[in-house]
Amino acid sequence: ATNGQPQDILAASGVEIWRCGRGIRVDVNDLLRRVEAESLSSLLIEGGGTLAASFIREGLVDEIAWFRAPILIGGDGLPALGALGLSDLGQASRWRAVATERIGDDVLDTYVRV
C-alpha cells in the first residue's frame, strides 16, 4: 500500500529510488558515485531548472530533450534552466539541434552537445 506520494507509487511498481543529498537538493557528486557503483552508462534527469543547471554547469549533459507547449506563462512560471554562473557568452555551452517532433500540440526538440 502507498500513501499516494509519487515516490511510494513508483516504489510499489518496483522502481529503485535513491536518496542523494540532504533535503530537497540533489548532491550531484553523491548521485554520480551511485551511478558509477551501479555501472550505469546513461542517466535520465527530470527535475527543475536548478537540477538541470547543476548538471549542465559540470559538463555532464550530452543530450537534451526539450519539450515545449503552446502556452505562455512568462515570469510567473518556473525557469526551465537555473543560473549557470556565466560571466560572458563565450562560456556558454553549445548545442546542435538533431531532431524536432510534434507530439499533439507540443514540440519535442532534441539537442546534442557540440
TAKAFEN-V453554 format. One line per field, one symbol per residue. psi: psi as a letter, one per 30 degrees, with the letter a starting at -180 (. if undefined). burial: b if it has 24 or more other ideal C-beta (glycine too) atoms within 12 Angstrom, else e. Layout:
psi=???
burial=???
This chain:
psi=klgfkeeeeeefggkkkkjjakbfkkjeeeeeeeeeeghkflkkjkaaeeeeeeeeegggkfkkjjkklhkjfbffakkfkakfhkflfffkkklkkfkkkkjbflkjkkklk.
burial=eeeeeeeeeeeeeeeeeeebeeeeebebeebeeeeeeeeeeeeebeeeeebbbbbbeeeebeebbeeeeeeeeeeeeeeebeeeeeeeeeeebeeeeeeeeeeeeeeeeeeeee
